[in-house]
């Protein structure tokens, strides 16, 4: 494997993606574990678009049945964001029981639209942990995914979910997405979201605690902390979801 890895790193860029597509799942995992230059290239290569064998996703502990369902749907185009978010919840990945959970965590708009059109999710949907689609979209870290779920499913953003009653701020902080955190500040300032960045779960933990627990990369940790403590950094860039805007008008 070492020789193959060294050879790959010396390939011209136009041949790299093609060569990677022939690696076995075990070799993909090895590449991912070393986290060297070759892995940085992997993250940008078409490996993330492979439907078979799902490479690194298989190492996260998700049930094979769920992975097979995702593979059969072919709804997720790139597994990059899904893999990165699963890294934050690896010890709980075996508690994922539905394919729609992975779709939402991926944050891909086309995949989420697919789940909505196939009636896999609605405003009454919850997973076995009690989390709704908006919570999982917030965990994806994608502001566009959050907007899509809010507008199409009209889920109450103030619902506290899960066994310990987490807010959307907890989900965004856990995901390491300062963009999602800033968007939630905007919703709070607009009067749509009642909970703020100081809201505690049932164990007394604020969203900032989730950043410390799960976001280990120092610069990203710092950005998330800054976003939590400095509301409205980008509030002028956002618009209210259409449905929520109608409710606010006199």
C-alpha positions as CSV (number, residue, x, y, z in Angstrom):
1,X,0.0,0.0,0.0
2,X,2.8,2.4,0.8
3,X,4.3,2.0,-2.7
4,X,0.8,2.6,-4.3
5,X,0.3,5.7,-2.1
6,X,3.7,7.1,-3.0
7,X,3.0,6.5,-6.7
8,X,-0.4,8.1,-6.4
9,X,1.1,11.3,-5.0
10,X,3.4,11.6,-8.0
11,X,0.6,11.3,-10.6
12,X,-0.4,14.3,-12.7
13,X,-3.5,15.9,-11.3
14,X,-5.6,14.8,-14.3
15,X,-4.8,11.2,-13.6
16,X,-5.1,11.2,-9.8
17,X,-8.9,11.0,-9.6
18,X,-9.0,8.2,-12.1
19,X,-6.4,6.2,-10.2
20,X,-8.1,6.7,-6.8
21,X,-11.3,5.2,-8.2
22,X,-9.6,1.8,-8.4
23,X,-8.6,1.7,-4.7
24,X,-10.2,-0.9,-2.5
25,X,-12.3,0.2,0.6
26,X,-9.4,-0.9,2.9
27,X,-6.9,1.2,0.9
28,X,-9.2,4.2,1.1
29,X,-9.4,3.8,4.8
30,X,-5.6,3.7,5.1
31,X,-5.3,6.8,3.0
32,X,-7.8,8.5,5.3
33,X,-6.1,7.5,8.5
34,X,-2.7,8.8,7.6
35,X,-4.1,12.3,7.0
36,X,-1.2,13.5,4.9
37,X,-1.0,15.4,1.6
38,X,-2.6,12.5,-0.3
39,X,-5.6,12.7,2.0
40,X,-6.0,16.4,1.4
41,X,-6.2,15.6,-2.3
42,X,-8.6,12.8,-1.6
43,X,-11.0,15.2,0.0
44,X,-11.2,17.2,-3.2
45,X,-11.2,14.2,-5.6
46,X,-14.1,12.3,-7.1
47,X,-13.7,9.7,-4.4
48,X,-16.4,11.6,-2.5
49,X,-18.8,11.0,-5.5
50,X,-18.3,7.2,-5.5
51,X,-21.5,5.3,-4.8
52,X,-19.6,2.1,-4.3
53,X,-17.9,1.3,-2.0
54,X,-18.7,4.5,0.0
55,X,-15.0,4.2,1.1
56,X,-14.4,6.2,4.3
57,X,-18.1,6.4,5.3
58,X,-18.0,2.7,6.0
59,X,-15.5,3.3,8.8
60,X,-17.9,5.5,10.8
61,X,-19.9,2.6,12.3
62,X,-23.2,3.3,10.4
63,X,-25.4,0.2,10.0
64,X,-24.7,-1.6,6.7
65,X,-28.4,-1.7,6.0
66,X,-28.7,2.1,6.2
67,X,-25.6,2.5,3.9
68,X,-27.1,0.1,1.4
69,X,-30.3,2.1,1.4
70,X,-28.4,5.3,0.8
71,X,-26.4,3.6,-2.0
72,X,-29.6,2.3,-3.7
73,X,-31.2,5.8,-3.6
74,X,-28.2,7.4,-5.2
75,X,-29.5,10.7,-3.8
76,X,-26.3,12.0,-2.2
77,X,-23.9,13.3,-4.8
78,X,-20.9,13.9,-2.6
79,X,-20.2,12.2,0.7
80,X,-17.6,14.7,1.9
81,X,-19.7,16.8,4.3
82,X,-21.5,13.6,5.5
83,X,-18.1,12.0,6.4
84,X,-16.9,15.1,8.1
85,X,-20.0,15.4,10.3
86,X,-20.0,11.7,11.1
87,X,-16.5,12.2,12.5
88,X,-18.1,14.3,15.2
89,X,-20.6,11.6,16.2
90,X,-18.6,8.5,15.4
91,X,-19.3,6.9,18.9
92,X,-23.1,7.3,18.2
93,X,-23.2,6.5,14.5
94,X,-24.7,3.0,15.2
95,X,-27.7,4.9,16.7
96,X,-28.6,6.1,13.2
97,X,-31.6,4.0,12.1
98,X,-33.0,5.8,9.1
99,X,-31.5,6.7,5.7
100,X,-33.1,10.2,5.9
101,X,-30.9,11.0,8.9
102,X,-27.8,10.6,6.7
103,X,-29.5,12.6,3.9
104,X,-30.1,15.6,6.3
105,X,-26.6,15.3,7.9
106,X,-25.1,15.5,4.3
107,X,-26.7,18.9,3.9
108,X,-27.2,18.3,0.2
109,X,-30.2,20.3,-1.1
110,X,-31.0,17.9,-3.9
111,X,-30.9,14.9,-1.5
112,X,-33.1,16.7,1.0
113,X,-35.6,17.6,-1.7
114,X,-35.6,13.9,-2.7
115,X,-36.4,12.9,0.9
116,X,-39.2,15.4,1.1
117,X,-40.7,14.4,-2.3
118,X,-40.6,10.7,-1.4
119,X,-42.3,11.6,2.0
120,X,-39.4,10.2,4.0
121,X,-39.6,13.3,6.2
122,X,-42.3,15.7,7.4
123,X,-42.8,18.2,10.2
124,X,-43.8,15.3,12.4
125,X,-40.7,13.2,11.7
126,X,-38.3,12.3,14.5
127,X,-35.5,9.8,14.8
128,X,-35.3,7.4,17.7
129,X,-33.4,9.9,19.7
130,X,-36.2,12.4,19.3
131,X,-34.4,14.7,16.9
132,X,-36.4,16.4,14.1
133,X,-35.2,17.1,10.5
134,X,-34.4,20.7,11.3
135,X,-32.1,19.7,14.1
136,X,-30.2,17.4,11.8
137,X,-30.1,20.0,9.0
138,X,-28.5,22.3,11.5
139,X,-26.0,19.7,12.4
140,X,-25.1,19.5,8.8
141,X,-23.8,23.0,9.1
142,X,-25.4,24.1,5.9
143,X,-27.4,27.3,6.1
144,X,-29.1,26.5,2.8
145,X,-30.2,23.1,4.2
146,X,-31.6,24.8,7.3
147,X,-33.6,27.3,5.1
148,X,-34.9,24.5,2.9
149,X,-36.2,22.4,5.8
150,X,-37.8,25.4,7.5
151,X,-39.5,26.6,4.4
152,X,-40.7,23.2,3.0
153,X,-41.5,21.4,6.2
154,X,-42.5,24.4,8.4
155,X,-40.9,22.8,11.5
156,X,-41.0,24.8,14.7
157,X,-37.4,26.0,15.3
158,X,-38.1,26.3,19.0
159,X,-38.6,22.6,19.5
160,X,-36.0,21.3,21.9
161,X,-35.1,17.8,20.7
162,X,-33.4,14.6,21.8
163,X,-33.2,13.0,25.2
164,X,-31.5,16.0,26.8
165,X,-33.5,18.7,24.9
166,X,-31.0,20.4,22.7
167,X,-31.6,23.5,20.7
168,X,-30.6,24.3,17.2
169,X,-27.7,26.2,18.6
170,X,-26.4,23.0,20.2
171,X,-26.6,21.2,16.8
172,X,-24.8,24.0,14.9
173,X,-22.1,24.2,17.6
174,X,-21.6,20.5,17.6
175,X,-21.2,20.5,13.8
176,X,-18.4,23.1,14.0
177,X,-20.3,25.5,11.6
178,X,-19.9,29.1,12.5
179,X,-22.1,30.0,9.4
180,X,-25.0,28.0,10.9
181,X,-24.4,29.6,14.3
182,X,-24.5,33.1,12.8
183,X,-27.7,32.2,10.9
184,X,-29.4,31.1,14.1
185,X,-28.4,34.5,15.7
186,X,-30.2,36.1,12.8
187,X,-33.3,34.1,13.4
188,X,-33.2,34.9,17.0
189,X,-32.8,38.6,16.4
190,X,-35.8,38.4,14.0
191,X,-37.9,36.9,16.7
192,X,-38.3,33.5,15.0
193,X,-36.0,31.6,17.3
194,X,-36.6,32.0,21.0
195,X,-33.6,30.1,22.2
196,X,-30.2,31.8,22.1
197,X,-26.5,30.8,22.3
198,X,-26.8,30.6,26.1
199,X,-29.7,28.1,26.2
200,X,-28.7,25.0,28.2
201,X,-29.7,21.4,27.5
202,X,-31.2,19.3,30.3
203,X,-27.7,18.6,31.7
204,X,-26.9,22.3,32.0
205,X,-24.6,22.5,28.9
206,X,-24.5,25.6,26.7
207,X,-23.7,25.3,23.0
208,X,-20.1,26.5,23.7
209,X,-19.5,23.3,25.7
210,X,-20.4,21.3,22.6
211,X,-17.8,23.2,20.6
212,X,-15.2,22.2,23.2
213,X,-16.3,18.6,23.3
214,X,-16.4,18.0,19.6
215,X,-14.5,20.6,17.6
216,X,-10.9,19.8,18.2
217,X,-9.3,21.8,15.3
218,X,-8.1,25.0,17.2
219,X,-8.8,27.6,14.6
220,X,-12.3,26.2,13.8
221,X,-13.0,26.0,17.6
222,X,-12.1,29.6,18.0
223,X,-14.3,30.7,15.0
224,X,-17.2,28.9,16.5
225,X,-16.7,30.4,19.9
226,X,-16.5,33.9,18.3
227,X,-19.7,33.3,16.4
228,X,-21.5,32.2,19.5
229,X,-20.4,35.2,21.5
230,X,-20.7,37.8,18.8
231,X,-24.3,37.7,17.5
232,X,-25.2,39.1,14.1
233,X,-21.8,39.1,12.4
234,X,-23.5,38.5,9.0
235,X,-27.1,39.4,9.8
236,X,-27.4,41.7,6.8
237,X,-26.6,38.8,4.4
238,X,-29.6,36.8,5.4
239,X,-33.3,37.0,4.5
240,X,-36.2,35.6,6.4
241,X,-37.7,32.3,5.2
242,X,-40.7,33.2,3.2
243,X,-43.2,31.3,5.4
244,X,-41.8,32.9,8.6
245,X,-41.8,36.4,7.0
246,X,-45.5,36.1,6.4
247,X,-46.2,35.3,10.0
248,X,-44.3,38.4,11.2
249,X,-46.0,40.9,8.9
250,X,-48.8,42.9,10.6
